[in-house]
Amino acid sequence: MSSSTEWPLWEVFVRSRRGLSHTHAGSLHAPDADMALRNARDLYTRRSEGVSIWVVPSATITASSPDEKDPFFDPAADKPYRHPTFYEIPEGVKHL
C-alpha cells in the first residue's frame, strides 16, 4: 500500500452450488477480512448465486507466469502414469 488511507485489495471466489468449485468472481477493496466478506456477498451474490464465498488478500497470492508455461510445466511431461490411458474403466462406471 502506498499510503495508510488505502484499503488492501481482496480477490473474491464464489461457489455457486454445492459440489462445484469456487471460481474467481472479481476483486474489491476492504479494510479487513470481515468487511471484504460482507462486501463480496453484497456485490457478487445479489441474486442468491452463491452458497460459499472466499476472500483472499491479493498480496498473498503467488502465481506462475503464462510466459513461463513451458519450463514450469515440463517436469510433469515425464510422468505418463498420470494420464488415464493406463487404466481400464470397469463396466457400469458412468462418471469418474
Gaussian input, Z-matrix of N, CA and C with variables (Angstrom, degrees):
# hf/3-21g

backbone

0 1
 N
 C     1     B1
 C     2     B2     1     A1
 N     3     B3     2     A2     1     D1
 C     4     B4     3     A3     2     D2
 C     5     B5     4     A4     3     D3
 N     6     B6     5     A5     4     D4
 C     7     B7     6     A6     5     D5
 C     8     B8     7     A7     6     D6
 N     9     B9     8     A8     7     D7
 C    10    B10     9     A9     8     D8
 C    11    B11    10    A10     9     D9
 N    12    B12    11    A11    10    D10
 C    13    B13    12    A12    11    D11
 C    14    B14    13    A13    12    D12
 N    15    B15    14    A14    13    D13
 C    16    B16    15    A15    14    D14
 C    17    B17    16    A16    15    D15
 N    18    B18    17    A17    16    D16
 C    19    B19    18    A18    17    D17
 C    20    B20    19    A19    18    D18
 N    21    B21    20    A20    19    D19
 C    22    B22    21    A21    20    D20
 C    23    B23    22    A22    21    D21
 N    24    B24    23    A23    22    D22
 C    25    B25    24    A24    23    D23
 C    26    B26    25    A25    24    D24
 N    27    B27    26    A26    25    D25
 C    28    B28    27    A27    26    D26
 C    29    B29    28    A28    27    D27
 N    30    B30    29    A29    28    D28
 C    31    B31    30    A30    29    D29
 C    32    B32    31    A31    30    D30
 N    33    B33    32    A32    31    D31
 C    34    B34    33    A33    32    D32
 C    35    B35    34    A34    33    D33
 N    36    B36    35    A35    34    D34
 C    37    B37    36    A36    35    D35
 C    38    B38    37    A37    36    D36
 N    39    B39    38    A38    37    D37
 C    40    B40    39    A39    38    D38
 C    41    B41    40    A40    39    D39
 N    42    B42    41    A41    40    D40
 C    43    B43    42    A42    41    D41
 C    44    B44    43    A43    42    D42
 N    45    B45    44    A44    43    D43
 C    46    B46    45    A45    44    D44
 C    47    B47    46    A46    45    D45
 N    48    B48    47    A47    46    D46
 C    49    B49    48    A48    47    D47
 C    50    B50    49    A49    48    D48
 N    51    B51    50    A50    49    D49
 C    52    B52    51    A51    50    D50
 C    53    B53    52    A52    51    D51
 N    54    B54    53    A53    52    D52
 C    55    B55    54    A54    53    D53
 C    56    B56    55    A55    54    D54
 N    57    B57    56    A56    55    D55
 C    58    B58    57    A57    56    D56
 C    59    B59    58    A58    57    D57
 N    60    B60    59    A59    58    D58
 C    61    B61    60    A60    59    D59
 C    62    B62    61    A61    60    D60
 N    63    B63    62    A62    61    D61
 C    64    B64    63    A63    62    D62
 C    65    B65    64    A64    63    D63
 N    66    B66    65    A65    64    D64
 C    67    B67    66    A66    65    D65
 C    68    B68    67    A67    66    D66
 N    69    B69    68    A68    67    D67
 C    70    B70    69    A69    68    D68
 C    71    B71    70    A70    69    D69
 N    72    B72    71    A71    70    D70
 C    73    B73    72    A72    71    D71
 C    74    B74    73    A73    72    D72
 N    75    B75    74    A74    73    D73
 C    76    B76    75    A75    74    D74
 C    77    B77    76    A76    75    D75
 N    78    B78    77    A77    76    D76
 C    79    B79    78    A78    77    D77
 C    80    B80    79    A79    78    D78
 N    81    B81    80    A80    79    D79
 C    82    B82    81    A81    80    D80
 C    83    B83    82    A82    81    D81
 N    84    B84    83    A83    82    D82
 C    85    B85    84    A84    83    D83
 C    86    B86    85    A85    84    D84
 N    87    B87    86    A86    85    D85
 C    88    B88    87    A87    86    D86
 C    89    B89    88    A88    87    D87
 N    90    B90    89    A89    88    D88
 C    91    B91    90    A90    89    D89
 C    92    B92    91    A91    90    D90
 N    93    B93    92    A92    91    D91
 C    94    B94    93    A93    92    D92
 C    95    B95    94    A94    93    D93
 N    96    B96    95    A95    94    D94
 C    97    B97    96    A96    95    D95
 C    98    B98    97    A97    96    D96
 N    99    B99    98    A98    97    D97
 C   100   B100    99    A99    98    D98
 C   101   B101   100   A100    99    D99
 N   102   B102   101   A101   100   D100
 C   103   B103   102   A102   101   D101
 C   104   B104   103   A103   102   D102
 N   105   B105   104   A104   103   D103
 C   106   B106   105   A105   104   D104
 C   107   B107   106   A106   105   D105
 N   108   B108   107   A107   106   D106
 C   109   B109   108   A108   107   D107
 C   110   B110   109   A109   108   D108
 N   111   B111   110   A110   109   D109
 C   112   B112   111   A111   110   D110
 C   113   B113   112   A112   111   D111
 N   114   B114   113   A113   112   D112
 C   115   B115   114   A114   113   D113
 C   116   B116   115   A115   114   D114
 N   117   B117   116   A116   115   D115
 C   118   B118   117   A117   116   D116
 C   119   B119   118   A118   117   D117
 N   120   B120   119   A119   118   D118
 C   121   B121   120   A120   119   D119
 C   122   B122   121   A121   120   D120
 N   123   B123   122   A122   121   D121
 C   124   B124   123   A123   122   D122
 C   125   B125   124   A124   123   D123
 N   126   B126   125   A125   124   D124
 C   127   B127   126   A126   125   D125
 C   128   B128   127   A127   126   D126
 N   129   B129   128   A128   127   D127
 C   130   B130   129   A129   128   D128
 C   131   B131   130   A130   129   D129
 N   132   B132   131   A131   130   D130
 C   133   B133   132   A132   131   D131
 C   134   B134   133   A133   132   D132
 N   135   B135   134   A134   133   D133
 C   136   B136   135   A135   134   D134
 C   137   B137   136   A136   135   D135
 N   138   B138   137   A137   136   D136
 C   139   B139   138   A138   137   D137
 C   140   B140   139   A139   138   D138
 N   141   B141   140   A140   139   D139
 C   142   B142   141   A141   140   D140
 C   143   B143   142   A142   141   D141
 N   144   B144   143   A143   142   D142
 C   145   B145   144   A144   143   D143
 C   146   B146   145   A145   144   D144
 N   147   B147   146   A146   145   D145
 C   148   B148   147   A147   146   D146
 C   149   B149   148   A148   147   D147
 N   150   B150   149   A149   148   D148
 C   151   B151   150   A150   149   D149
 C   152   B152   151   A151   150   D150
 N   153   B153   152   A152   151   D151
 C   154   B154   153   A153   152   D152
 C   155   B155   154   A154   153   D153
 N   156   B156   155   A155   154   D154
 C   157   B157   156   A156   155   D155
 C   158   B158   157   A157   156   D156
 N   159   B159   158   A158   157   D157
 C   160   B160   159   A159   158   D158
 C   161   B161   160   A160   159   D159
 N   162   B162   161   A161   160   D160
 C   163   B163   162   A162   161   D161
 C   164   B164   163   A163   162   D162
 N   165   B165   164   A164   163   D163
 C   166   B166   165   A165   164   D164
 C   167   B167   166   A166   165   D165
 N   168   B168   167   A167   166   D166
 C   169   B169   168   A168   167   D167
 C   170   B170   169   A169   168   D168
 N   171   B171   170   A170   169   D169
 C   172   B172   171   A171   170   D170
 C   173   B173   172   A172   171   D171
 N   174   B174   173   A173   172   D172
 C   175   B175   174   A174   173   D173
 C   176   B176   175   A175   174   D174
 N   177   B177   176   A176   175   D175
 C   178   B178   177   A177   176   D176
 C   179   B179   178   A178   177   D177
 N   180   B180   179   A179   178   D178
 C   181   B181   180   A180   179   D179
 C   182   B182   181   A181   180   D180
 N   183   B183   182   A182   181   D181
 C   184   B184   183   A183   182   D182
 C   185   B185   184   A184   183   D183
 N   186   B186   185   A185   184   D184
 C   187   B187   186   A186   185   D185
 C   188   B188   187   A187   186   D186
 N   189   B189   188   A188   187   D187
 C   190   B190   189   A189   188   D188
 C   191   B191   190   A190   189   D189
 N   192   B192   191   A191   190   D190
 C   193   B193   192   A192   191   D191
 C   194   B194   193   A193   192   D192
 N   195   B195   194   A194   193   D193
 C   196   B196   195   A195   194   D194
 C   197   B197   196   A196   195   D195
 N   198   B198   197   A197   196   D196
 C   199   B199   198   A198   197   D197
 C   200   B200   199   A199   198   D198
 N   201   B201   200   A200   199   D199
 C   202   B202   201   A201   200   D200
 C   203   B203   202   A202   201   D201
 N   204   B204   203   A203   202   D202
 C   205   B205   204   A204   203   D203
 C   206   B206   205   A205   204   D204
 N   207   B207   206   A206   205   D205
 C   208   B208   207   A207   206   D206
 C   209   B209   208   A208   207   D207
 N   210   B210   209   A209   208   D208
 C   211   B211   210   A210   209   D209
 C   212   B212   211   A211   210   D210
 N   213   B213   212   A212   211   D211
 C   214   B214   213   A213   212   D212
 C   215   B215   214   A214   213   D213
 N   216   B216   215   A215   214   D214
 C   217   B217   216   A216   215   D215
 C   218   B218   217   A217   216   D216
 N   219   B219   218   A218   217   D217
 C   220   B220   219   A219   218   D218
 C   221   B221   220   A220   219   D219
 N   222   B222   221   A221   220   D220
 C   223   B223   222   A222   221   D221
 C   224   B224   223   A223   222   D222
 N   225   B225   224   A224   223   D223
 C   226   B226   225   A225   224   D224
 C   227   B227   226   A226   225   D225
 N   228   B228   227   A227   226   D226
 C   229   B229   228   A228   227   D227
 C   230   B230   229   A229   228   D228
 N   231   B231   230   A230   229   D229
 C   232   B232   231   A231   230   D230
 C   233   B233   232   A232   231   D231
 N   234   B234   233   A233   232   D232
 C   235   B235   234   A234   233   D233
 C   236   B236   235   A235   234   D234
 N   237   B237   236   A236   235   D235
 C   238   B238   237   A237   236   D236
 C   239   B239   238   A238   237   D237
 N   240   B240   239   A239   238   D238
 C   241   B241   240   A240   239   D239
 C   242   B242   241   A241   240   D240
 N   243   B243   242   A242   241   D241
 C   244   B244   243   A243   242   D242
 C   245   B245   244   A244   243   D243
 N   246   B246   245   A245   244   D244
 C   247   B247   246   A246   245   D245
 C   248   B248   247   A247   246   D246
 N   249   B249   248   A248   247   D247
 C   250   B250   249   A249   248   D248
 C   251   B251   250   A250   249   D249
 N   252   B252   251   A251   250   D250
 C   253   B253   252   A252   251   D251
 C   254   B254   253   A253   252   D252
 N   255   B255   254   A254   253   D253
 C   256   B256   255   A255   254   D254
 C   257   B257   256   A256   255   D255
 N   258   B258   257   A257   256   D256
 C   259   B259   258   A258   257   D257
 C   260   B260   259   A259   258   D258
 N   261   B261   260   A260   259   D259
 C   262   B262   261   A261   260   D260
 C   263   B263   262   A262   261   D261
 N   264   B264   263   A263   262   D262
 C   265   B265   264   A264   263   D263
 C   266   B266   265   A265   264   D264
 N   267   B267   266   A266   265   D265
 C   268   B268   267   A267   266   D266
 C   269   B269   268   A268   267   D267
 N   270   B270   269   A269   268   D268
 C   271   B271   270   A270   269   D269
 C   272   B272   271   A271   270   D270
 N   273   B273   272   A272   271   D271
 C   274   B274   273   A273   272   D272
 C   275   B275   274   A274   273   D273
 N   276   B276   275   A275   274   D274
 C   277   B277   276   A276   275   D275
 C   278   B278   277   A277   276   D276
 N   279   B279   278   A278   277   D277
 C   280   B280   279   A279   278   D278
 C   281   B281   280   A280   279   D279
 N   282   B282   281   A281   280   D280
 C   283   B283   282   A282   281   D281
 C   284   B284   283   A283   282   D282
 N   285   B285   284   A284   283   D283
 C   286   B286   285   A285   284   D284
 C   287   B287   286   A286   285   D285

   B1=1.4506
   B2=1.5223
   B3=1.3044
   B4=1.4522
   B5=1.5183
   B6=1.3145
   B7=1.4594
   B8=1.5224
   B9=1.3189
   B10=1.4536
   B11=1.5300
   B12=1.3415
   B13=1.4675
   B14=1.5220
   B15=1.3437
   B16=1.4647
   B17=1.5198
   B18=1.3087
   B19=1.4587
   B20=1.5186
   B21=1.3190
   B22=1.4683
   B23=1.5303
   B24=1.3167
   B25=1.4653
   B26=1.5229
   B27=1.3286
   B28=1.4622
   B29=1.5185
   B30=1.3245
   B31=1.4551
   B32=1.5282
   B33=1.3236
   B34=1.4646
   B35=1.5293
   B36=1.3321
   B37=1.4539
   B38=1.5228
   B39=1.3422
   B40=1.4628
   B41=1.5223
   B42=1.3210
   B43=1.4722
   B44=1.5186
   B45=1.3242
   B46=1.4643
   B47=1.5294
   B48=1.3259
   B49=1.4709
   B50=1.5197
   B51=1.3276
   B52=1.4714
   B53=1.5222
   B54=1.3200
   B55=1.4544
   B56=1.5097
   B57=1.3214
   B58=1.4617
   B59=1.5220
   B60=1.3048
   B61=1.4554
   B62=1.5225
   B63=1.3129
   B64=1.4596
   B65=1.5283
   B66=1.3104
   B67=1.4604
   B68=1.5213
   B69=1.3157
   B70=1.4605
   B71=1.5204
   B72=1.3254
   B73=1.4629
   B74=1.5219
   B75=1.3262
   B76=1.4540
   B77=1.5153
   B78=1.3196
   B79=1.4595
   B80=1.5156
   B81=1.3219
   B82=1.4636
   B83=1.5218
   B84=1.3221
   B85=1.4558
   B86=1.5233
   B87=1.3409
   B88=1.4597
   B89=1.5281
   B90=1.3374
   B91=1.4656
   B92=1.5322
   B93=1.3489
   B94=1.4638
   B95=1.5275
   B96=1.3390
   B97=1.4698
   B98=1.5269
   B99=1.3287
   B100=1.4663
   B101=1.5260
   B102=1.3195
   B103=1.4632
   B104=1.5256
   B105=1.3280
   B106=1.4658
   B107=1.5229
   B108=1.3306
   B109=1.4630
   B110=1.5229
   B111=1.3188
   B112=1.4709
   B113=1.5267
   B114=1.3322
   B115=1.4652
   B116=1.5288
   B117=1.3212
   B118=1.4703
   B119=1.5179
   B120=1.3290
   B121=1.4682
   B122=1.5320
   B123=1.3340
   B124=1.4616
   B125=1.5243
   B126=1.3282
   B127=1.4572
   B128=1.5258
   B129=1.3330
   B130=1.4653
   B131=1.5238
   B132=1.3254
   B133=1.4733
   B134=1.5234
   B135=1.3101
   B136=1.4651
   B137=1.5122
   B138=1.3238
   B139=1.4705
   B140=1.5218
   B141=1.3096
   B142=1.4706
   B143=1.5229
   B144=1.3405
   B145=1.4617
   B146=1.5116
   B147=1.3262
   B148=1.4503
   B149=1.5061
   B150=1.3346
   B151=1.4601
   B152=1.5232
   B153=1.3361
   B154=1.4617
   B155=1.5241
   B156=1.3260
   B157=1.4715
   B158=1.5180
   B159=1.3167
   B160=1.4654
   B161=1.5113
   B162=1.3348
   B163=1.4564
   B164=1.5288
   B165=1.3184
   B166=1.4594
   B167=1.5223
   B168=1.3504
   B169=1.4645
   B170=1.5299
   B171=1.3059
   B172=1.4662
   B173=1.5190
   B174=1.3073
   B175=1.4679
   B176=1.5244
   B177=1.3331
   B178=1.4658
   B179=1.5224
   B180=1.3129
   B181=1.4623
   B182=1.5189
   B183=1.3254
   B184=1.4550
   B185=1.5185
   B186=1.3106
   B187=1.4646
   B188=1.5187
   B189=1.3133
   B190=1.4591
   B191=1.5261
   B192=1.3104
   B193=1.4613
   B194=1.5248
   B195=1.3283
   B196=1.4695
   B197=1.5342
   B198=1.3375
   B199=1.4613
   B200=1.5309
   B201=1.3244
   B202=1.4569
   B203=1.5235
   B204=1.3264
   B205=1.4562
   B206=1.5250
   B207=1.3302
   B208=1.4644
   B209=1.5226
   B210=1.3296
   B211=1.4741
   B212=1.5330
   B213=1.3205
   B214=1.4650
   B215=1.5221
   B216=1.3416
   B217=1.4561
   B218=1.5286
   B219=1.3229
   B220=1.4653
   B221=1.5243
   B222=1.3200
   B223=1.4798
   B224=1.5250
   B225=1.3028
   B226=1.4669
   B227=1.5233
   B228=1.3290
   B229=1.4595
   B230=1.5250
   B231=1.3335
   B232=1.4566
   B233=1.5348
   B234=1.3109
   B235=1.4624
   B236=1.5299
   B237=1.3280
   B238=1.4742
   B239=1.5206
   B240=1.3273
   B241=1.4590
   B242=1.5224
   B243=1.3091
   B244=1.4597
   B245=1.5264
   B246=1.3175
   B247=1.4622
   B248=1.5243
   B249=1.3160
   B250=1.4605
   B251=1.5221
   B252=1.3233
   B253=1.4622
   B254=1.5171
   B255=1.3255
   B256=1.4573
   B257=1.5261
   B258=1.3143
   B259=1.4556
   B260=1.5230
   B261=1.3204
   B262=1.4564
   B263=1.5177
   B264=1.3226
   B265=1.4686
   B266=1.5192
   B267=1.3252
   B268=1.4788
   B269=1.5176
   B270=1.3202
   B271=1.4623
   B272=1.5205
   B273=1.2925
   B274=1.4642
   B275=1.5191
   B276=1.3193
   B277=1.4594
   B278=1.5178
   B279=1.3138
   B280=1.4666
   B281=1.5211
   B282=1.3117
   B283=1.4637
   B284=1.5149
   B285=1.2903
   B286=1.4554
   B287=1.4912
   A1=108.19
   A2=116.12
   A3=119.85
   A4=112.22
   A5=118.00
   A6=119.72
   A7=109.16
   A8=116.62
   A9=120.55
   A10=112.78
   A11=118.11
   A12=120.49
   A13=112.80
   A14=118.07
   A15=120.69
   A16=110.46
   A17=115.94
   A18=120.74
   A19=109.60
   A20=117.61
   A21=119.70
   A22=111.67
   A23=114.51
   A24=122.04
   A25=108.80
   A26=116.79
   A27=123.96
   A28=109.13
   A29=116.79
   A30=122.23
   A31=107.45
   A32=116.29
   A33=121.87
   A34=109.66
   A35=115.63
   A36=122.70
   A37=107.89
   A38=116.67
   A39=121.69
   A40=109.19
   A41=114.96
   A42=120.75
   A43=106.28
   A44=116.69
   A45=120.24
   A46=113.26
   A47=117.85
   A48=121.13
   A49=108.65
   A50=115.05
   A51=119.78
   A52=109.57
   A53=115.70
   A54=120.61
   A55=113.77
   A56=118.20
   A57=120.99
   A58=109.87
   A59=116.37
   A60=121.84
   A61=110.87
   A62=116.06
   A63=120.36
   A64=107.52
   A65=117.25
   A66=121.99
   A67=108.95
   A68=115.41
   A69=120.36
   A70=109.23
   A71=115.95
   A72=120.85
   A73=111.46
   A74=116.99
   A75=119.77
   A76=111.34
   A77=115.14
   A78=122.02
   A79=109.55
   A80=115.43
   A81=120.44
   A82=109.70
   A83=115.82
   A84=121.77
   A85=108.48
   A86=116.97
   A87=121.97
   A88=108.40
   A89=117.13
   A90=119.98
   A91=113.70
   A92=117.70
   A93=120.12
   A94=109.59
   A95=115.72
   A96=120.81
   A97=112.73
   A98=116.80
   A99=119.29
   A100=111.67
   A101=116.45
   A102=119.68
   A103=110.65
   A104=117.64
   A105=120.74
   A106=110.23
   A107=116.74
   A108=120.71
   A109=111.40
   A110=117.05
   A111=120.36
   A112=111.57
   A113=116.64
   A114=119.58
   A115=111.23
   A116=116.54
   A117=120.42
   A118=110.58
   A119=116.26
   A120=120.11
   A121=110.14
   A122=116.40
   A123=120.27
   A124=112.54
   A125=116.49
   A126=120.29
   A127=113.53
   A128=116.94
   A129=119.85
   A130=114.89
   A131=119.01
   A132=119.62
   A133=110.82
   A134=116.37
   A135=121.20
   A136=113.12
   A137=116.85
   A138=120.65
   A139=111.33
   A140=116.68
   A141=122.80
   A142=112.54
   A143=116.95
   A144=121.07
   A145=113.38
   A146=118.88
   A147=119.31
   A148=114.81
   A149=114.56
   A150=120.94
   A151=111.05
   A152=116.92
   A153=121.58
   A154=109.30
   A155=116.20
   A156=121.82
   A157=108.51
   A158=115.79
   A159=122.11
   A160=107.50
   A161=117.55
   A162=121.84
   A163=107.22
   A164=115.63
   A165=121.97
   A166=108.50
   A167=117.59
   A168=118.17
   A169=110.05
   A170=117.06
   A171=121.19
   A172=111.90
   A173=116.50
   A174=120.92
   A175=112.12
   A176=118.51
   A177=120.44
   A178=113.19
   A179=118.16
   A180=121.33
   A181=109.51
   A182=115.36
   A183=121.98
   A184=106.99
   A185=116.79
   A186=120.16
   A187=110.94
   A188=115.42
   A189=119.94
   A190=108.79
   A191=115.91
   A192=121.16
   A193=110.17
   A194=117.98
   A195=119.74
   A196=112.04
   A197=117.29
   A198=120.64
   A199=111.61
   A200=117.80
   A201=122.21
   A202=111.84
   A203=116.97
   A204=121.84
   A205=112.31
   A206=117.65
   A207=120.21
   A208=112.84
   A209=120.47
   A210=117.98
   A211=113.23
   A212=117.12
   A213=119.65
   A214=111.89
   A215=117.51
   A216=121.40
   A217=114.10
   A218=119.06
   A219=121.60
   A220=114.18
   A221=120.95
   A222=118.72
   A223=113.69
   A224=119.53
   A225=121.57
   A226=112.05
   A227=117.72
   A228=120.96
   A229=112.25
   A230=118.43
   A231=120.45
   A232=112.37
   A233=117.44
   A234=122.18
   A235=109.29
   A236=117.42
   A237=119.76
   A238=113.62
   A239=117.70
   A240=119.57
   A241=112.36
   A242=117.76
   A243=120.76
   A244=112.51
   A245=116.14
   A246=120.27
   A247=109.69
   A248=118.38
   A249=120.78
   A250=115.10
   A251=118.94
   A252=120.42
   A253=112.23
   A254=118.85
   A255=122.39
   A256=112.91
   A257=117.03
   A258=120.19
   A259=110.54
   A260=114.54
   A261=119.21
   A262=108.75
   A263=116.03
   A264=121.34
   A265=108.10
   A266=117.06
   A267=119.48
   A268=111.86
   A269=115.36
   A270=119.33
   A271=109.91
   A272=115.77
   A273=120.31
   A274=113.22
   A275=118.07
   A276=120.77
   A277=107.49
   A278=116.14
   A279=120.25
   A280=112.36
   A281=117.24
   A282=120.40
   A283=109.67
   A284=115.60
   A285=120.67
   A286=110.74
   D1=138.20
   D2=-177.59
   D3=-83.62
   D4=-23.85
   D5=176.61
   D6=-145.27
   D7=163.01
   D8=-176.84
   D9=-73.62
   D10=-8.33
   D11=-179.29
   D12=-91.46
   D13=-8.71
   D14=179.57
   D15=-87.41
   D16=136.35
   D17=175.84
   D18=-85.25
   D19=148.55
   D20=179.11
   D21=-68.76
   D22=156.82
   D23=178.62
   D24=-88.84
   D25=136.28
   D26=179.41
   D27=-120.18
   D28=140.33
   D29=174.10
   D30=-96.68
   D31=137.54
   D32=-174.57
   D33=-113.10
   D34=129.97
   D35=176.91
   D36=-122.22
   D37=131.26
   D38=-176.97
   D39=-122.57
   D40=137.02
   D41=172.17
   D42=-103.80
   D43=118.56
   D44=-173.09
   D45=-76.67
   D46=-34.35
   D47=178.85
   D48=-145.64
   D49=158.95
   D50=175.66
   D51=-60.10
   D52=140.32
   D53=179.29
   D54=91.67
   D55=-14.33
   D56=178.04
   D57=-96.92
   D58=164.34
   D59=178.08
   D60=-83.28
   D61=156.21
   D62=171.23
   D63=-70.94
   D64=140.39
   D65=176.56
   D66=-124.36
   D67=151.63
   D68=-179.07
   D69=-68.78
   D70=123.85
   D71=-178.18
   D72=-101.64
   D73=-28.08
   D74=-178.51
   D75=157.35
   D76=-162.97
   D77=-177.72
   D78=-132.47
   D79=158.54
   D80=174.53
   D81=-157.22
   D82=161.49
   D83=176.64
   D84=-102.08
   D85=137.66
   D86=177.61
   D87=-156.73
   D88=153.44
   D89=-177.40
   D90=-72.81
   D91=-27.56
   D92=-178.65
   D93=-153.80
   D94=175.49
   D95=-175.47
   D96=-64.31
   D97=-39.94
   D98=-179.57
   D99=-63.13
   D100=-44.07
   D101=179.18
   D102=-69.54
   D103=-35.38
   D104=177.00
   D105=-62.84
   D106=-41.35
   D107=179.48
   D108=-65.34
   D109=-43.54
   D110=178.57
   D111=-65.80
   D112=-43.55
   D113=178.81
   D114=-65.20
   D115=-38.17
   D116=178.23
   D117=-63.43
   D118=-42.10
   D119=177.49
   D120=-59.15
   D121=-47.27
   D122=-177.84
   D123=-67.98
   D124=-34.25
   D125=-174.91
   D126=-85.99
   D127=-41.09
   D128=-170.81
   D129=-106.64
   D130=-5.92
   D131=178.85
   D132=-132.95
   D133=42.20
   D134=-178.08
   D135=-63.87
   D136=-29.66
   D137=-176.87
   D138=-108.32
   D139=32.07
   D140=179.77
   D141=58.82
   D142=40.64
   D143=-179.09
   D144=-80.20
   D145=-12.60
   D146=-172.35
   D147=-126.56
   D148=156.56
   D149=173.39
   D150=-115.93
   D151=-12.10
   D152=-179.63
   D153=-155.25
   D154=142.58
   D155=178.80
   D156=-130.65
   D157=136.31
   D158=170.18
   D159=-114.41
   D160=138.98
   D161=169.34
   D162=-122.98
   D163=133.02
   D164=-176.20
   D165=-131.55
   D166=131.59
   D167=176.54
   D168=-60.60
   D169=128.82
   D170=-178.98
   D171=-58.14
   D172=-34.04
   D173=-177.20
   D174=-65.93
   D175=-19.23
   D176=-177.85
   D177=-95.68
   D178=-1.66
   D179=-179.67
   D180=-86.15
   D181=129.49
   D182=175.09
   D183=-116.24
   D184=129.90
   D185=-176.10
   D186=-135.51
   D187=154.81
   D188=173.77
   D189=-77.90
   D190=159.81
   D191=-179.87
   D192=-96.21
   D193=136.57
   D194=176.91
   D195=-60.10
   D196=-26.83
   D197=179.10
   D198=-68.84
   D199=-23.66
   D200=-179.12
   D201=-102.14
   D202=21.55
   D203=-174.91
   D204=-55.58
   D205=-52.13
   D206=-175.55
   D207=-62.53
   D208=-53.13
   D209=-179.39
   D210=-67.72
   D211=-29.81
   D212=-177.59
   D213=-71.69
   D214=-41.21
   D215=-175.34
   D216=-96.95
   D217=-6.00
   D218=-180.00
   D219=-57.12
   D220=-38.40
   D221=-179.18
   D222=-57.52
   D223=-24.80
   D224=179.53
   D225=-75.75
   D226=-18.34
   D227=-177.01
   D228=-67.80
   D229=-24.82
   D230=-177.97
   D231=-90.52
   D232=19.09
   D233=179.04
   D234=-122.57
   D235=71.57
   D236=-175.22
   D237=-65.19
   D238=-19.54
   D239=-179.70
   D240=-66.48
   D241=-12.00
   D242=178.15
   D243=-77.31
   D244=-12.71
   D245=-179.34
   D246=-90.60
   D247=142.22
   D248=-174.83
   D249=-73.56
   D250=4.91
   D251=-178.70
   D252=-70.93
   D253=-14.77
   D254=-178.20
   D255=-90.18
   D256=-2.33
   D257=-174.78
   D258=-118.41
   D259=143.00
   D260=175.76
   D261=-95.90
   D262=135.43
   D263=179.23
   D264=-93.17
   D265=123.36
   D266=179.78
   D267=-63.53
   D268=151.59
   D269=176.65
   D270=-64.04
   D271=146.25
   D272=179.08
   D273=92.84
   D274=-13.14
   D275=178.10
   D276=-85.46
   D277=114.85
   D278=-175.52
   D279=-93.65
   D280=-37.67
   D281=-176.63
   D282=-129.50
   D283=126.96
   D284=176.69
   D285=-124.79

